[in-house]
Amino acid sequence: MIRSSAGPSVAWKLRPAAASDSDSIWTIFKAVVARGDTYVFAPDISRDEALAYWLHPSARCYVAEREGVVLGTYVLKPNQPGLGAHVANAAFMVAPTTQGSGLGRVMAEHCLAEARRLGFRAMQFNFVVSTNERAIRLWRTMGFEVVGTLPGAFKHTEKGYVDAYVMFRSLAGDVSADRRTCS
Amino acid sequence: MIRSSAGPSVAWKLRPAAASDSDSIWTIFKAVVARGDTYVFAPDISRDEALAYWLHPSARCYVAEREGVVLGTYVLKPNQPGLGAHVANAAFMVAPTTQGSGLGRVMAEHCLAEARRLGFRAMQFNFVVSTNERAIRLWRTMGFEVVGTLPGAFKHTEKGYVDAYVMFRSLAGDVSADRRTCS
């Protein structure tokens, strides 16, 4: 069990997704993309398309549950094949009713630990919408930096064309830091 | 027929790829990725994997031929789904024996024209290896800028971990320029 910064009363269980989580994942996915403000997926994406992406065999999918209810999910995969496969990519979704609970950070910490365990050297987010200030603030506090700006690359449902950021952090440095702590 | 800057004796025919081009495309693909210096694909990628990527239904594939021999190929597709689908992505491969002939530029000009015709507002390259100076020089002369740097994101066969660039150019501005020329 992982306790988030929101307080000791909030305990999350993170685990690999099972086939039986499909309904929960789709409920979260649908609610998040329907707003058209953070993800590129078409706001009216079908369940099949969404699950084909999120549960793709090349990605590891995890869910976060509290009292048996799945309220968040993330995927972790190589960002590129072959000679770029040492850099991880990840994507996170939290049920809208659960936002602000600290679950994003809980999942991100779990994800970074998993990425290190799997031997990735870095993590990259390819498309962080520039108006998604909460996410950007979170990623910065977790060691990610904006390493690229894609002009007008996101068609925000309310704001029109806005920039998207590429964010990146090394994991190799942390491994050394961990080692130093242990020595 | 398109004449490249290499001289009037070099005339290229560019056309959409047909199923019968698979052998030619694989020959080029294999030779390019075997060097492990410009593309992330595993240098020993299989023919099936390579063609599944290059001839994916979501991409338009074109070939460039001279005297009936296919010596170059490129793919053009949306870089993201849904709310990011207004930005194009493209990738180009030239048979190693043909490099330096100007075919890269010929294909790139054709590709930009196709992207405009299809209504894309911009074009993005997600992963230009920083040591691929010839390509970077070409993209710069064609209006692309480096908008992001991915630290150590490419494992170069000879040089080890080197940076990769994200390059981007607007197509919207050009459309206005075209319109002004016509008015």
Chai-1 contact restraints between the chains, C-beta under 6 A:
chainA,res_idxA,chainB,res_idxB,connection_type,confidence,min_distance_angstrom,max_distance_angstrom,comment,restraint_id
A,V40,B,Q80,contact,1.0,0.0,6.0,A-B,restraint_1
A,V40,B,P81,contact,1.0,0.0,6.0,A-B,restraint_2
A,V40,B,G82,contact,1.0,0.0,6.0,A-B,restraint_3
A,V40,B,L83,contact,1.0,0.0,6.0,A-B,restraint_4
A,V40,B,G84,contact,1.0,0.0,6.0,A-B,restraint_5
A,F41,B,P81,contact,1.0,0.0,6.0,A-B,restraint_6
A,F41,B,G82,contact,1.0,0.0,6.0,A-B,restraint_7
A,A42,B,G82,contact,1.0,0.0,6.0,A-B,restraint_8
A,Q80,B,V40,contact,1.0,0.0,6.0,A-B,restraint_9
A,P81,B,V40,contact,1.0,0.0,6.0,A-B,restraint_10
A,P81,B,F41,contact,1.0,0.0,6.0,A-B,restraint_11
A,G82,B,V40,contact,1.0,0.0,6.0,A-B,restraint_12
A,G82,B,F41,contact,1.0,0.0,6.0,A-B,restraint_13
A,G82,B,A42,contact,1.0,0.0,6.0,A-B,restraint_14
A,L83,B,V40,contact,1.0,0.0,6.0,A-B,restraint_15
A,L83,B,F154,contact,1.0,0.0,6.0,A-B,restraint_16
A,L83,B,K155,contact,1.0,0.0,6.0,A-B,restraint_17
A,G84,B,V40,contact,1.0,0.0,6.0,A-B,restraint_18
A,G84,B,A153,contact,1.0,0.0,6.0,A-B,restraint_19
A,G84,B,F154,contact,1.0,0.0,6.0,A-B,restraint_20
A,V87,B,A153,contact,1.0,0.0,6.0,A-B,restraint_21
A,V147,B,G148,contact,1.0,0.0,6.0,A-B,restraint_22
A,V147,B,T149,contact,1.0,0.0,6.0,A-B,restraint_23
A,G148,B,V147,contact,1.0,0.0,6.0,A-B,restraint_24
A,G148,B,G148,contact,1.0,0.0,6.0,A-B,restraint_25
A,G148,B,V166,contact,1.0,0.0,6.0,A-B,restraint_26
A,T149,B,V147,contact,1.0,0.0,6.0,A-B,restraint_27
A,A153,B,G84,contact,1.0,0.0,6.0,A-B,restraint_28
A,A153,B,V87,contact,1.0,0.0,6.0,A-B,restraint_29
A,F154,B,L83,contact,1.0,0.0,6.0,A-B,restraint_30
A,F154,B,G84,contact,1.0,0.0,6.0,A-B,restraint_31
A,K155,B,L83,contact,1.0,0.0,6.0,A-B,restraint_32
A,V166,B,G148,contact,1.0,0.0,6.0,A-B,restraint_33
